[in-house]
């Protein structure tokens, strides 16, 4: 995504959203707004997958928590390292 921008651009809006939903930033998936930070978000998802040993694939299942929801549930009660 970051390759799309010109030298003086750092964000844009599109009506055609493409990609894998589990790796899209929420701004891009819901509003079509993307920036150079989009790649950072996707990379962060990959890092969470590596650290947790869980794939981010439950985003399409009903009543299921995706990887970010799972990590957030662990982080809130300080269970991240247990």
Buried (B, 14 or more C-beta within 10 A) or exposed (E): BEEEBEEEEEEEEEEEBEBEEBBBBEBBBEEEBBBBBBBEBBEEBEEBBEEBEBEBEBBEEEEEEBBBEBBEEBEEEEEEEE
